[in-house]
Amino acid sequence: MNQHRLPLDLASLLAEQQMLVVDGGLSNEVEAQGATLATQLWSARLLLDNPELIKRAHRAYFDAGADIAITASYQASLEGFAAIGVSEQQALELIKRSVSLAREAADEHCHGRAGAGVRPLVAGSVGPYGAYLADGSEYSGDYTISEPLLKAFHRPRIDALLDAGVDILAIETQPSFSEVVTLVRLLEDYPQARAWVTFSARNGSDINDGTPIAECAAWLDEQPQVVALGVNCTQPEFISSLLGQLSPHTCKPLVVYPNSGEHYDAQSKCWSPTAAPDSAGLSQHISEWYALGARLIGGCCRTTPSDIATIAAARSVLPPAPISSRREPTP
């Protein structure tokens, strides 16, 4: 791990700026630039084949107003790369490349803009084990693996991301509470590491494995290395209810970056033609989610730089953060 990087002080950043903007869908943005992602490695394949497209996508989101880029490591694993003939050492270097590409995009965005806004942050994506399986189970959490094997699966990616100098880990799109417990326990081996944890949810109260999200929040609130928690890759219609379930059980900042609202068929690997929410309505969602405690807001699958620009514009008219009605942290 990079021993010279201090833990991210998210609370101080949010004291300076009441809301941070997370980027949008990486896969659809690289597809818009001509990439084909019909592989088990999804966008992580581009770390090997066409890294420049990933950097361009990150740059598009920074230029749209994002403060945080999430790396293209969601589906990156030693096992996944091995399946296409990539050695362990090369796989680790590719995972590190996901960080350097985001960092380079941030530097390019900031060139000549000294002193403007928050220094762009890089969040290292840690997707669920089910994403490696590429059989749809990442959307249900319906897989069984022992805690030692799960730690062994996740450890190399976390090692590489931290060694490459991410500001924070994004333990994201998690369908299984038990897997999150394992991942947070694994963080104890990296005392400097800080993470946000976001779940994918099946409705307005439960994550995809059926665990009430309020139960998840209560447990995560006691974990010192988890500095924010929330929901991603979930339909926007469920977000307000989920925030309402989360906020009574944590004093930590809430994170939301929903998908566009379209439906994904895990078997055909296609999105339904349902139209995404129009950008005019998105700003209304942002105000409501902010009032419910969301302090990091962005988009996930099928959201675009235009959506992120809408979120960034909405931030400029938000009121000061309300006094929290949530309980105080345990001493």
Secondary structure, DSSP 8 states (H G I E B T S, - for coil): --TTS----HHHHHHHSS-EEB---HHHHHHHTT----STTGGGGHHHH-HHHHHHHHHHHHHHT-SEEE-TTTT--HHHHHTTT--HHHHHHHHHHHHHHHHHHHHHHHTT-TT-SS--EEEEEE--HHHHHTSSGGGT------HHHHHHHHHHHHHHHHHTT-SEEEEEEE--HHHHHHHHHHHTT-TT--EEEEE-BSSSSBBTTS-BHHHHHHHHTT-TTEEEEEEESS-HHHHHHHHHHHGGG--S-EEEE---S--EETTTTEE-------HHHHHHHHHHHHHTTEEEE---TT--HHHHHHHHHHHTT--------S-----
